[in-house]
Amino acid sequence: MNYRKDLEKMPSYDGTEKNYQIKVNANESTLNLPPLVEERVLNRLGYVAFNRYPNEEYDLLVGQIAKNFSVKKSQILLGGGSSEIIEKVFHAFGGDGKKIVYPVPSFSMYKIYAKAAEAQAFPFNLDEKFDLNVDEFIKKVNEVGADLAVVCNPNNPTGNALTVAQVEEIAKNINCAFLLDEAYVEFYGHSAFSLIQKYPNLIVARTFSKAYGMAGARVGYMLAAEDVTRMINKTFMPYHMNTLSLAAADIVYQMRDEFVPRIQMTVAERQRMFEQLKTLPGVEVFPSQTNFILIRYEKATALNEYLESLDIGVRYFSPSAVELKNCLRISMGTRMENDEVFAAIKNFVNGK
Ligand SMILES: *Cc1c(COP(=O)(O)O)cnc(C)c1O
């Protein structure tokens, strides 16, 4: 079989996982859609024109998003999760020795997308507290002559965030396209989307997968200047979004106020878990603006195994991610789930 050159060497994302009793490993919403929203979605699906290509549904969702952000429809593109958006942005600025700078540790997919786009990857190290040194980042982007700089804000898996002013500092001072991945911004509350009107190099990616509990539907979107969306759009195949997901997302977006209480609940749980985890000896807890918390603990491998034995799934990082040595990432569940996770960690740490 004659596969594409280097396909064998292509790193892959390990998406295999057990169906844990308490699943806090993938930053999903622990709750399915609010019942009221689910009812409306199911009703809407009863009217889907399966025989037609999804133009109308695509246009409806874009229209809603444009209205909410007070931008033109031509400034928005939809994708199969923000994953597809990010992949296409990397593709649009990749190939032919193009250079892409992204922080490490951050979303592990950036490295894979850079490879898939046949671009040169330039990882930029966060400092020992996992903060991004903005001046150094700008310097690096400009020094290597990057074609695309990527920042995840708030950052996955570290949970910390740049201020909008810091994001603006980057947008203003780098000489290339700037992809801002705001997958967790609903838990932070400070989006930099309005900067797209001022900085034509800025592309903001958002998703329905995290705060809006639609990871299974695969819907994301991006906001950028008109000219940028026109170019990125060339990288998408026609009809890459399906009507079912678009119709569901359209209802979810109409009813997004219904998600506010659960976003607030997640933020409150994050604070509560942060304070609790901090009391455990030997456990370093990183402040988070997301729906998850990163901890560092010398016996992380054994702790992970212990949690697995209790059918609790947290995110364990492969030893190849050296910057995340001994780190575990815990997504917020319900209050009851979080209590169980905390009790288990506490037991382990106390040697029970
Ligand atoms: C989850 C996540 C995404 C995208 O998820 P989709 O389901 O594809 O929208 C993008 N970036 C980061 C950092 C994420 O954690």
The ligand as an ORCA input file, in Angstrom:
! r2SCAN-3c Opt
* xyz 0 1
  C     -12.050     21.120     23.235
  C     -11.125     22.087     22.568
  C     -11.309     22.521     21.260
  C     -12.307     22.097     20.300
  O     -13.174     21.191     20.499
  P     -14.296     20.954     19.402
  O     -15.117     19.916     20.027
  O     -13.639     20.516     18.153
  O     -14.985     22.263     19.210
  C     -10.439     23.446     20.737
  N      -9.449     23.923     21.447
  C      -9.228     23.535     22.687
  C      -8.096     24.112     23.425
  C     -10.053     22.601     23.295
  O      -9.783     22.195     24.526
*
